[in-house]
Amino acid sequence: MRLAHAETTPWGPVRSTRGGTIRFKTLLEGQEGTPANYQLLLADTDPSFQSPRHRHNFDQVRFALDGSTNIGPKRNLEPGDLAYFPEGTFYGPQNQEEVGKPSLTMVIQFGGPSGNGYMSMGQHDQNAKLLKAHGDFDGGVYKRHKPGDGRKNQDAYEAIWEHHSGRPIEYEKPRFMDPIHLREPNFKWQPLDGNPGVATKDIGSFTEKGIKVCFIQLLPGASHTLPAVQQQQLLFVRTGTGSFASGDKWFDHTAIDIPANESTTFKASTLTEAMVLLFPRF
């Protein structure tokens, strides 16, 4: 089990491959070069942020924490909203000016069912820096100085991924025609039988690879054992404090990585609500 606390993790540099300003606080990362690589981060989105309509060759889950986050024309994630952005599915354009205020979102990006994996943020930044010698990033588009170097204009992430991978990007045929936008606060807590003070919410299961999102709630003093499963699990504490059997403590916006086939027991000191993500079966 690995933990990271938002409170003690610094913000990274502002990134400029999309339009406007956005900065990230990376809490947890996986292993580069593996199908199960991932990144769990906080995204601080400035009102100036914009991004053209695009799609990913990986999966993404967003959880809105504070403020509204624009994800498309007249479509915002409100606090408590979840959204699943499947690989191969277009979304956007994003324009945070529609909201007019900054927002804070928890984002998990991870290798999708195709097995294409996920390019790490370090690999992303390194290749973006190299590409700047041959073109400019403008509003989420990479504009080459010479058309002979490839397509004149290309989605920024596509260009970076292809430079890193040394081959054209390929997208899965979309399993979903649109991102899945969920109102988590409208789901009802279900008491967990035989476990006083513990309740859960099953939010959704996606794709044949068994991706699943749920929430768990612990009242003060309640304890719970998250059973071992064959999939890697990530926990993100929306609110609350407590400790694991290992002695590690959690606070608001603590992130926890639980490997496959490993169980963990935890006890709440204050009312705790956490999101649980089960990774795809690879």
C-alpha positions as a Markdown table, in Angstrom:
| # | Residue | x | y | z |
|---|---|---|---|---|
| 1 | Met | 0.0 | 0.0 | 0.0 |
| 2 | Arg | 1.2 | 3.5 | -0.9 |
| 3 | Leu | -0.2 | 6.8 | 0.3 |
| 4 | Ala | 0.2 | 10.4 | -0.6 |
| 5 | His | -1.4 | 13.5 | 1.0 |
| 6 | Ala | -2.4 | 16.6 | -0.9 |
| 7 | Glu | -1.5 | 18.8 | 2.0 |
| 8 | Thr | 2.2 | 17.8 | 1.8 |
| 9 | Thr | 2.5 | 17.5 | -2.0 |
| 10 | Pro | 3.6 | 20.6 | -3.9 |
| 11 | Trp | 1.9 | 21.9 | -7.1 |
| 12 | Gly | 3.8 | 21.2 | -10.3 |
| 13 | Pro | 4.6 | 23.8 | -13.0 |
| 14 | Val | 1.9 | 25.4 | -15.1 |
| 15 | Arg | 1.5 | 23.5 | -18.4 |
| 16 | Ser | 1.1 | 25.1 | -21.8 |
| 17 | Thr | 0.3 | 22.4 | -24.3 |
| 18 | Arg | -3.4 | 23.3 | -24.0 |
| 19 | Gly | -4.9 | 26.8 | -24.0 |
| 20 | Gly | -4.7 | 29.0 | -21.0 |
| 21 | Thr | -3.5 | 27.9 | -17.5 |
| 22 | Ile | -3.8 | 24.7 | -15.6 |
| 23 | Arg | -1.5 | 23.2 | -13.0 |
| 24 | Phe | -1.4 | 19.8 | -11.4 |
| 25 | Lys | -0.5 | 18.2 | -8.1 |
| 26 | Thr | 0.6 | 14.6 | -8.7 |
| 27 | Leu | -0.3 | 12.4 | -5.7 |
| 28 | Leu | 0.4 | 8.9 | -7.1 |
| 29 | Glu | 1.9 | 7.4 | -10.2 |
| 30 | Gly | 2.2 | 3.8 | -11.6 |
| 31 | Gln | 5.1 | 2.2 | -13.3 |
| 32 | Glu | 6.2 | 3.7 | -16.7 |
| 33 | Gly | 6.0 | 1.4 | -19.7 |
| 34 | Thr | 3.4 | -0.9 | -18.3 |
| 35 | Pro | -0.2 | -1.4 | -19.4 |
| 36 | Ala | -1.3 | -0.5 | -15.8 |
| 37 | Asn | 0.6 | 2.8 | -15.6 |
| 38 | Tyr | -1.5 | 5.6 | -14.2 |
| 39 | Gln | -1.5 | 9.0 | -12.6 |
| 40 | Leu | -3.7 | 10.3 | -9.8 |
| 41 | Leu | -3.6 | 14.1 | -9.5 |
| 42 | Leu | -5.4 | 17.3 | -8.5 |
| 43 | Ala | -6.1 | 19.7 | -11.3 |
| 44 | Asp | -6.4 | 23.4 | -10.6 |
| 45 | Thr | -8.1 | 24.9 | -13.6 |
| 46 | Asp | -7.9 | 28.6 | -14.3 |
| 47 | Pro | -10.8 | 30.5 | -16.0 |
| 48 | Ser | -8.4 | 31.0 | -19.0 |
| 49 | Phe | -8.1 | 27.2 | -19.7 |
| 50 | Gln | -9.3 | 25.9 | -23.0 |
| 51 | Ser | -9.0 | 22.7 | -24.9 |
| 52 | Pro | -10.2 | 21.6 | -28.4 |
| 53 | Arg | -12.5 | 18.7 | -28.9 |
| 54 | His | -10.4 | 15.6 | -28.6 |
| 55 | Arg | -10.2 | 12.0 | -27.4 |
| 56 | His | -7.7 | 9.8 | -25.5 |
| 57 | Asn | -6.0 | 6.5 | -26.1 |
| 58 | Phe | -6.3 | 5.9 | -22.3 |
| 59 | Asp | -9.1 | 6.0 | -19.7 |
| 60 | Gln | -9.8 | 8.9 | -17.4 |
| 61 | Val | -12.0 | 9.5 | -14.3 |
| 62 | Arg | -12.7 | 13.0 | -12.9 |
| 63 | Phe | -14.2 | 13.8 | -9.6 |
| 64 | Ala | -15.2 | 17.5 | -9.1 |
| 65 | Leu | -14.1 | 18.8 | -5.6 |
| 66 | Asp | -14.6 | 22.6 | -5.7 |
| 67 | Gly | -16.1 | 24.9 | -8.3 |
| 68 | Ser | -17.6 | 24.0 | -11.7 |
| 69 | Thr | -15.4 | 22.5 | -14.4 |
| 70 | Asn | -16.4 | 22.9 | -18.0 |
| 71 | Ile | -16.0 | 19.7 | -20.1 |
| 72 | Gly | -18.0 | 20.8 | -23.2 |
| 73 | Pro | -20.5 | 23.4 | -24.5 |
| 74 | Lys | -22.9 | 24.2 | -21.6 |
| 75 | Arg | -21.7 | 21.1 | -19.8 |
| 76 | Asn | -20.1 | 21.4 | -16.4 |
| 77 | Leu | -19.0 | 19.1 | -13.6 |
| 78 | Glu | -20.4 | 20.4 | -10.4 |
| 79 | Pro | -18.9 | 19.6 | -6.9 |
| 80 | Gly | -19.6 | 15.9 | -6.2 |
| 81 | Asp | -20.0 | 15.0 | -9.9 |
| 82 | Leu | -18.0 | 12.1 | -11.5 |
| 83 | Ala | -17.2 | 11.7 | -15.1 |
| 84 | Tyr | -15.7 | 8.7 | -16.9 |
| 85 | Phe | -14.0 | 9.6 | -20.2 |
| 86 | Pro | -13.5 | 6.3 | -22.1 |
| 87 | Glu | -10.6 | 5.8 | -24.5 |
| 88 | Gly | -11.6 | 6.6 | -28.1 |
| 89 | Thr | -14.6 | 8.7 | -27.1 |
| 90 | Phe | -14.5 | 12.4 | -28.2 |
| 91 | Tyr | -15.4 | 15.2 | -25.8 |
| 92 | Gly | -15.1 | 19.0 | -25.6 |
| 93 | Pro | -14.2 | 21.6 | -26.6 |
| 94 | Gln | -13.6 | 22.7 | -23.0 |
| 95 | Asn | -13.8 | 26.4 | -22.2 |
| 96 | Gln | -13.5 | 27.4 | -18.5 |
| 97 | Glu | -14.4 | 30.9 | -19.4 |
| 98 | Glu | -18.0 | 29.6 | -19.6 |
| 99 | Val | -17.8 | 29.2 | -15.9 |
| 100 | Gly | -15.7 | 32.3 | -15.2 |
| 101 | Lys | -14.1 | 30.9 | -12.0 |
| 102 | Pro | -11.3 | 28.4 | -11.2 |
| 103 | Ser | -12.1 | 24.8 | -10.1 |
| 104 | Leu | -10.4 | 21.9 | -8.3 |
| 105 | Thr | -10.8 | 18.4 | -9.7 |
| 106 | Met | -9.3 | 15.0 | -8.8 |
| 107 | Val | -8.3 | 13.2 | -12.0 |
| 108 | Ile | -7.1 | 9.6 | -12.5 |
| 109 | Gln | -5.6 | 8.7 | -15.9 |
| 110 | Phe | -4.9 | 5.1 | -16.5 |
| 111 | Gly | -4.3 | 2.5 | -19.2 |
| 112 | Gly | -7.6 | 1.5 | -20.8 |
| 113 | Pro | -9.1 | -1.8 | -21.9 |
| 114 | Ser | -7.1 | -1.8 | -25.2 |
| 115 | Gly | -3.8 | -2.3 | -23.2 |
| 116 | Asn | -2.2 | 0.8 | -24.9 |
| 117 | Gly | -1.1 | 1.9 | -21.4 |
| 118 | Tyr | -0.6 | 5.5 | -20.3 |
| 119 | Met | 2.2 | 7.9 | -21.0 |
| 120 | Ser | 3.5 | 9.3 | -17.8 |
| 121 | Met | 3.5 | 13.1 | -17.1 |
| 122 | Gly | 7.3 | 13.0 | -17.1 |
| 123 | Gln | 7.4 | 11.4 | -20.6 |
| 124 | His | 4.7 | 13.9 | -21.7 |
| 125 | Asp | 6.7 | 17.0 | -20.5 |
| 126 | Gln | 10.0 | 15.7 | -21.9 |
| 127 | Asn | 8.6 | 15.1 | -25.4 |
| 128 | Ala | 6.7 | 18.4 | -25.4 |
| 129 | Lys | 9.9 | 20.2 | -24.7 |
| 130 | Leu | 11.6 | 18.4 | -27.6 |
| 131 | Leu | 8.7 | 19.2 | -30.0 |
| 132 | Lys | 9.0 | 22.9 | -29.2 |
| 133 | Ala | 12.1 | 23.0 | -31.4 |
| 134 | His | 10.0 | 22.2 | -34.5 |
| 135 | Gly | 6.7 | 23.9 | -33.7 |
| 136 | Asp | 4.4 | 25.7 | -31.3 |
| 137 | Phe | 1.7 | 24.7 | -28.9 |
| 138 | Asp | -1.3 | 27.0 | -29.4 |
| 139 | Gly | -4.7 | 26.4 | -27.8 |
| 140 | Gly | -4.3 | 22.6 | -27.5 |
| 141 | Val | -3.0 | 22.3 | -31.1 |
| 142 | Tyr | 0.6 | 21.6 | -32.1 |
| 143 | Lys | 1.5 | 23.7 | -35.1 |
| 144 | Arg | 4.6 | 22.6 | -37.0 |
| 145 | His | 7.0 | 25.1 | -38.5 |
| 146 | Lys | 7.4 | 22.9 | -41.6 |
| 147 | Pro | 4.5 | 20.8 | -43.0 |
| 148 | Gly | 7.1 | 18.4 | -44.3 |
| 149 | Asp | 7.8 | 17.3 | -40.7 |
| 150 | Gly | 4.3 | 15.7 | -40.6 |
| 151 | Arg | 0.8 | 17.1 | -40.4 |
| 152 | Lys | 0.8 | 20.9 | -40.2 |
| 153 | Asn | -1.6 | 21.1 | -37.3 |
| 154 | Gln | -2.3 | 18.2 | -34.8 |
| 155 | Asp | -3.9 | 17.7 | -31.4 |
| 156 | Ala | -1.2 | 18.5 | -28.9 |
| 157 | Tyr | -1.4 | 15.3 | -27.0 |
| 158 | Glu | -1.4 | 13.2 | -30.2 |
| 159 | Ala | 1.8 | 14.9 | -31.4 |
| 160 | Ile | 3.5 | 14.4 | -28.0 |
| 161 | Trp | 2.4 | 10.7 | -27.8 |
| 162 | Glu | 3.6 | 10.0 | -31.4 |
| 163 | His | 7.0 | 11.6 | -30.7 |
| 164 | His | 7.4 | 9.6 | -27.6 |
| 165 | Ser | 6.2 | 6.3 | -29.1 |
| 166 | Gly | 7.8 | 6.6 | -32.5 |
| 167 | Arg | 4.6 | 5.5 | -34.3 |
| 168 | Pro | 1.2 | 6.9 | -35.3 |
| 169 | Ile | -1.4 | 7.0 | -32.6 |
| 170 | Glu | -4.2 | 4.5 | -32.8 |
| 171 | Tyr | -7.6 | 4.7 | -31.0 |
| 172 | Glu | -9.9 | 2.0 | -29.9 |
| 173 | Lys | -13.3 | 1.9 | -31.5 |
| 174 | Pro | -15.4 | 3.8 | -28.9 |
| 175 | Arg | -17.3 | 1.7 | -26.4 |
| 176 | Phe | -19.4 | 4.7 | -25.4 |
| 177 | Met | -20.5 | 7.6 | -27.7 |
| 178 | Asp | -20.1 | 10.2 | -24.9 |
| 179 | Pro | -18.4 | 10.6 | -21.6 |
| 180 | Ile | -20.4 | 9.2 | -18.7 |
| 181 | His | -21.5 | 12.1 | -16.4 |
| 182 | Leu | -22.7 | 11.0 | -13.0 |
| 183 | Arg | -24.3 | 12.9 | -10.0 |
| 184 | Glu | -22.8 | 11.1 | -7.1 |
| 185 | Pro | -24.6 | 13.1 | -4.4 |
| 186 | Asn | -27.9 | 11.8 | -5.8 |
| 187 | Phe | -27.0 | 8.2 | -5.2 |
| 188 | Lys | -28.2 | 6.8 | -1.8 |
| 189 | Trp | -25.9 | 5.3 | 0.8 |
| 190 | Gln | -26.5 | 1.6 | 1.4 |
| 191 | Pro | -25.7 | 0.3 | 4.9 |
| 192 | Leu | -23.2 | -2.6 | 4.7 |
| 193 | Asp | -24.7 | -5.6 | 6.4 |
| 194 | Gly | -22.7 | -6.8 | 9.4 |
| 195 | Asn | -20.5 | -3.7 | 9.5 |
| 196 | Pro | -22.1 | -1.0 | 11.8 |
| 197 | Gly | -21.3 | 2.5 | 10.8 |
| 198 | Val | -20.2 | 1.6 | 7.2 |
| 199 | Ala | -22.2 | 2.3 | 4.0 |
| 200 | Thr | -21.4 | 2.1 | 0.3 |
| 201 | Lys | -22.5 | 3.5 | -3.0 |
| 202 | Asp | -22.0 | 1.5 | -6.2 |
| 203 | Ile | -21.7 | 4.2 | -8.9 |
| 204 | Gly | -20.9 | 2.2 | -12.1 |
| 205 | Ser | -19.0 | -0.6 | -13.8 |
| 206 | Phe | -17.6 | 0.0 | -17.2 |
| 207 | Thr | -16.3 | -2.2 | -20.1 |
| 208 | Glu | -15.6 | -5.9 | -20.3 |
| 209 | Lys | -12.4 | -5.3 | -18.3 |
| 210 | Gly | -14.2 | -4.7 | -15.0 |
| 211 | Ile | -13.5 | -1.0 | -14.3 |
| 212 | Lys | -15.6 | 0.0 | -11.3 |
| 213 | Val | -16.3 | 3.1 | -9.3 |
| 214 | Cys | -17.9 | 3.1 | -5.8 |
| 215 | Phe | -17.9 | 5.1 | -2.6 |
| 216 | Ile | -17.5 | 4.1 | 1.0 |
| 217 | Gln | -18.6 | 6.0 | 4.1 |
| 218 | Leu | -17.4 | 5.4 | 7.7 |
| 219 | Leu | -18.9 | 7.0 | 10.7 |
| 220 | Pro | -16.5 | 8.1 | 13.5 |
| 221 | Gly | -15.2 | 5.0 | 15.2 |
| 222 | Ala | -16.3 | 2.6 | 12.4 |
| 223 | Ser | -13.8 | 0.2 | 10.9 |
| 224 | His | -13.9 | -1.7 | 7.6 |
| 225 | Thr | -11.7 | -4.2 | 5.8 |
| 226 | Leu | -11.5 | -3.7 | 2.0 |
| 227 | Pro | -11.1 | -7.3 | 0.8 |
| 228 | Ala | -8.4 | -8.4 | -1.5 |
| 229 | Val | -9.4 | -8.6 | -5.2 |
| 230 | Gln | -7.5 | -9.5 | -8.4 |
| 231 | Gln | -7.5 | -5.9 | -9.5 |
| 232 | Gln | -5.5 | -2.9 | -8.3 |
| 233 | Gln | -7.5 | -0.4 | -6.3 |
| 234 | Leu | -7.1 | 3.3 | -5.8 |
| 235 | Leu | -8.8 | 5.2 | -2.9 |
| 236 | Phe | -9.3 | 8.9 | -2.7 |
| 237 | Val | -10.5 | 10.5 | 0.5 |
| 238 | Arg | -13.0 | 13.3 | -0.2 |
| 239 | Thr | -13.2 | 14.1 | 3.5 |
| 240 | Gly | -12.3 | 12.7 | 6.8 |
| 241 | Thr | -9.5 | 11.4 | 9.0 |
| 242 | Gly | -8.5 | 8.0 | 10.3 |
| 243 | Ser | -5.8 | 5.4 | 10.2 |
| 244 | Phe | -5.0 | 2.1 | 8.6 |
| 245 | Ala | -4.0 | -1.1 | 10.4 |
| 246 | Ser | -0.4 | -0.3 | 9.2 |
| 247 | Gly | -0.5 | 2.9 | 11.3 |
| 248 | Asp | -0.6 | 5.2 | 8.3 |
| 249 | Lys | -3.2 | 8.0 | 8.6 |
| 250 | Trp | -5.5 | 9.6 | 6.1 |
| 251 | Phe | -6.8 | 13.2 | 5.8 |
| 252 | Asp | -8.9 | 15.2 | 3.3 |
| 253 | His | -7.6 | 14.4 | -0.2 |
| 254 | Thr | -5.3 | 11.5 | 0.7 |
| 255 | Ala | -4.7 | 9.1 | -2.1 |
| 256 | Ile | -4.0 | 5.4 | -1.5 |
| 257 | Asp | -2.8 | 2.7 | -3.9 |
| 258 | Ile | -3.7 | -0.9 | -3.0 |
| 259 | Pro | -2.1 | -3.6 | -5.1 |
| 260 | Ala | -4.0 | -6.5 | -6.5 |
| 261 | Asn | -4.6 | -9.4 | -4.1 |
| 262 | Glu | -4.0 | -7.2 | -1.0 |
| 263 | Ser | -6.6 | -6.3 | 1.6 |
| 264 | Thr | -6.5 | -3.3 | 3.9 |
| 265 | Thr | -8.3 | -2.5 | 7.2 |
| 266 | Phe | -9.0 | 1.1 | 8.3 |
| 267 | Lys | -10.8 | 2.9 | 11.1 |
| 268 | Ala | -12.3 | 6.4 | 11.0 |
| 269 | Ser | -11.6 | 9.1 | 13.5 |
| 270 | Thr | -14.1 | 11.5 | 11.9 |
| 271 | Leu | -16.8 | 11.0 | 9.3 |
| 272 | Thr | -15.0 | 9.7 | 6.2 |
| 273 | Glu | -16.1 | 9.5 | 2.6 |
| 274 | Ala | -13.8 | 8.0 | 0.0 |
| 275 | Met | -14.0 | 7.1 | -3.7 |
| 276 | Val | -12.7 | 3.6 | -4.7 |
| 277 | Leu | -11.6 | 2.8 | -8.3 |
| 278 | Leu | -11.0 | -0.7 | -9.5 |
| 279 | Phe | -8.5 | -0.8 | -12.4 |
| 280 | Pro | -9.1 | -2.8 | -15.6 |
| 281 | Arg | -8.2 | -6.5 | -15.6 |
| 282 | Phe | -5.2 | -6.8 | -17.9 |
